[in-house]
């Protein structure tokens, strides 16, 4: 079990923090602590009073507790549980209810007495809620309080559903959900408009009374709010900061969620560092951006006054450090993403040979290619490389119902204009309209509707790839099975996806692979799609010689770019190329204006993409590089043996 920096505190951290290598290791550790508590209470003939949380964060904790019950005899007969919260209103048998969640992930698989399970009741009338909440508190108090409370943390900083503005002494009550919380839940409900606006939640004051509190957080999406909760000032705007006042709290997080804590993000402000090239580059870029000075203008005083005196002493003089980092940054910039033929490639991010490369761009959704790296895509084709694009999923969940109906109407009218029989199309249209009218939130579409929506996105992707310069036989639609299988089954199985990807890679034998590198959500489509490519390549590298000359480049999506110190290839775009990229994105008409899944950002995808790449160019400019209109950035993925 890989535990890192156990309870290592710095002057920046105001609560104990344990950092683990990954969510699995952390979850196993938390499950062990819960199991030890239960067994300890059993030996004393006492009950274990647990406060439980829902959501993605504790799923592996519950899975391990179920395993301990089945394989190691852990009994829950002496356990009494109180869940943190429930949406309101909410039927207990609803797919989105926390009753369903707890039964599915824990209670249906262990020997807990059902009368010992307490979850806020989402079916109460408004008049009943006050008395229910008071009774909930009284039950906890009568049992002597919670022995252990586990928590997740929302991106608003909420614990339970204690949203910004919650009082530190608050009790169980009805609350109004923050808009960001509702957006985060929108996928579970088939759209934010279907997410309840209220919830019943245990209060901060109630949580605070627990004899032990463990707050868990995984992945980079939680890094920013974890930093605020652990290092920020006490604030009702970030309710989790109140946990800093407890002597009984511990933050249990993985390395990704810890990545913005000072000791990981800017360790030179905390302690002496091992100054390898990666750390030096990150520190010098940070110093330049913090002081808003070009790299070559940084002075010894700048280093000494900002926690980098050790670097100046060990690796100085600082001007030599500045020149070295400036050169490294400059060498990431290239107008030749496929390598420049007949040129010295010793200071370039890509190889010059072979002069014409076979490149394959993997696009998790049918528009990620042009949104994320459209300028580079066009540049590769313009420079004569043998470029392929592979759309890994159909993207058929991200099309509005009325768009699907419009296309069925078009198909019907076109068939009529050609004197063809339209009875089947007319029946399909009627059935689709009837289904959509009665459609429940998050209900899976009929197969016919999914097919129509998939074809809409396929046509848009073909138009975008053709605009970028690809012939039709270089446009591949994988329709990986996991994407549709995930609509019906929560049990991941990717073997057929891996085999299909291996077959395509063997067909193309690329010198370059471009793949989406957005890993903030480990369960998101981008991460799953990358893992499939990675596993396919690992298998092929055992037998296929061409794989040793194949480089894997990661790109980011429309929301977030790689940090400047991470970027290994920066492809500048002219104003004309930015416009060409925009027109390629415009081919995806179903995703314009208001897409089905817009994320946190209300801007259209093309606007996000342009502003992201312009910001990257602005940051390079601030470091003292040449001024470009826009820059698309890439990081090379290294296989272990490389």
Buried (B, 14 or more C-beta within 10 A) or exposed (E): EEBBBEEBEBEBBBBBBBBBEBBBBBBBBBBBBBBEBBBEBBEEEEBBBBBBBBBEBBBBBBBBBBBBBEEEEBBBEBBBBBBBBBBBBBEBEBBBBBBBBBBBBBBEBBEBEEEBBBBBBBEBEEEEBEEBBEEBBEEBEEEEBBBBBBBBBBBBBBBBBBBBEBEBEBBBBBBBBBBBBBBBBBBBBBEBEBBBEBBBBBBBBBBBBBEBBBBBBBBBBBBBBBBBBBBBEEBBBBBBBBBBEBEBBBBBBBBBBBBBBBBBBBBBBBEEBEBEEEBBBBBBBBBBBEBEBBBEEBBBEBBBEBBBBBBBEEBEEBEEBBEBBBEBBBBBBBEBBBBBBEEEBEEBBBBBEBBBBBBBBBBBBBBBBBBBBBBBBBBBBEBEBBBBBBBBBBBBBBBBBEBBBEBBEEBBEEBEEEEEEBEEBBEBBEBBEEBBEEBEBBEBBBEBBBBBBBBBBBBBBBBBBBBBBBEEEBBBBBBBBBBBBBEEEEEEEBEEBBEBBBEBBBEBBBBBBBBBBBBBBBEBBBBBBBBBBBBBBEBBBEEBEBBEBBBBBBBBBBBEBBBBBBBBBBBBBEEEBBEBBBBBBBBBEBBBEEBBEBBEEEEBBBBBBBBBBBEBBEBBBBBBBEEBBBBBBBBEBEBEEE
